[in-house]
């Protein structure tokens, strides 16, 4: 509710959230809406092609073709990003405020199982970024026990919300203003967290994002360049694992969607 009041009321924080929609590079697209889906792969979907990372002054007619090629090479990504999107555990739906919506006993068990699963993969995780909502924060605290030494950070951009009017429509679920307010923020989360590696990154990275079903489903659609309105056609269990891979050339693949096969059937839930 805090974010909604800020956005509707207008303030410096409003400008900060909408500024976050852009990736912060010259030549980026700062609009708040998702681009039209054409069926063809848009190679510069994240505005991380070398020319978009260069200062315009570096690209001029006075330099030769070989010099331009040399400069462009400096801005090419070298590493692959492996991103694990984790939905929070089951929580108490009857809580009146976010602080009251803590994990259930089952939810805490789910987080333990997911933490064990991530640890068993034997990967060198670089970071965990989590939504600032209580259920995501508590899920992170439990999972992180199994990943000692991995730095954690929180982001308001990853909070739950209504990303875009779904197709087919669900008119009884959310009023239009919810999408109008939440949509730009969730799109900002996509542009900030889902993109190819920085040119300075030398080694492949393994990153964990712990947030919410609506956010994850939207991020997946956008990353795969599918119609973002299709986000509500997917279903994710609590504490399930969704796995995206972003190659240096910008190609994206989905290796897992809502995987929860590591949990016993009696531990599964979607609330």
Buried (B, 14 or more C-beta within 10 A) or exposed (E): EEBBEBBEEEEEBBEEBBEBBBBEBEBBBEEBEBEEBEEEEEEEBBBBBBBBBBEEEBBEEEEEEEEBEEBBEEBBBBBBBBBBBBBBBBBBEEEEEBEEBBBBEBBBBBBBBBBEBBBEEEBEBBEBBBBBBBBBBBBBBBBBEBBEEBEBEBBBBBBBBBBBBBEEEEEEEBEEEBBBBBBBBBBBBBBBBBBBBBBEBEEBBBBBBBBBBBBBBBBBBBBEBBBBBBBBEBEBBBBBBBBBBBBBEBEBEEEBBBBBEBBEEEBBBEE
